[in-house]
Amino acid sequence: MLTVDSINTYYGKSHILHDVSFEANQDEVVALLGRNGVGKTTTMRSIIGLTPPRSGTIRFDGEDITGESASRIANRGIGYVPQDRGMFPRLTVEENLRMGLGREPFDRERMERIFERFPRVEERLEQRAGTLSGGEQQMVAMARALMRDPKLVLMDEPTEGLMPSLIPEIKRITQDIANEGYTIVIVEQRVDLVLDIADRVYLMDNGRIERQTTPDELRENETLLEQYLGVQ
């Protein structure tokens, strides 16, 4: 499904990602874990085409997508939930959702399926996105990423900045999406969420993938959590 092979990404002269390699197979949930500032978001932006790598390759469904535009990559079947949610605050919720279609025609049946998963989004269709709560904006961002029925969904910190009471709902929605057969690559600070939904975990530090592991191994090895996340 997705293969990231030895990518190096820069911001200006700053070398952020160093030979990052990992893969996500069909129907898998793969998590990138690490402290703030280790390159997780840059990895996501590199995959989706917002910050293309200077070297290395990114392959999706057997095709080299390295350096393609974000719109072309989205058309290939990759949905993206950005860290900042990417709302257009003056547009309504419905208009924000339609932005996720790109040039694809509106599909009422697909929209109804999305509303089944996100009933609160349907209730807010005519409301301006900028007036929503953080949790509601996150649901709109997740719904928008599914508008084209992608094969792969990239989720960057879906619970960041949310009230603790909303975390279980976001977790449930993420698990539901995974159970429906979507492949997911998720960046997340909440270790408990990752341990419950991920099939495999890559630990990042200083712009590098340092280790591939599993939720079971992380549960049993507290040293890894302390080393890479500062969790004690």
C-alpha positions, 0 to 999 in steps of 0.5 A: 500500500504505502512504502516510504524509502529513505526520504530526506526532507528539509525546511530551508537549510534545516535537515528535518528527516534523515533517511526515514523508511517505513511501510503501511500494508493494506488494512493496517493501522500504523502509528508514528510515535515520538516526542514533539519536534522529532519529525512526525508531522514533517513525515506526514507532510512529505507523504501528502506532497506539502513538503516534498523530500529532496531524496528518497522515494514514496510509493503508493499502490506500487506507483512512485508519488515522490514530489507530486502535488498534494492534489494529485496525491489526494486524487490517487486515494490518500486522505489527510487530516492535518494537525491544525485541522485545516478548517476554512473558518468563514465557510460552512461545514458543508462547504468545508466538506465539499472542499474535500471532493476536489474536482470529484462530483458530489456523491449524496450516498457517500455523504449519507454514509459519512453522516452515519459515522459523524451525526454531529457533523450533519447537525452543523452543516449550515454553521460556519466552521470557525464557530465550532468547538475543537472536537467538532472541527476535528470531526469535520476534518476527519469527515472531509478526509473521507469524502473521496473514499480514500484507500489510505488515511493520514491522521496527524494528532487527531486528539491534540487540543481536545477536551479529555471528554472527547478523546473516547469519541475520536478514538471510537471513530478512528477505530470504526474507520480502521474496521471498515478496511481503510489503511491508516497512518496515525501520528498521536501523542496519546500512547493509550490510544495508539496501543489500543488501535495500532497494528504496528508502531514506529518510534521516531527520534531526531528525524529518524525512525529508530525502531519498529515495534508492536503495541504488545511490546510497548505494553511490556517494555516501559523503557521504550516508552520512557526513552522515546516519549518520556512516559514513566 
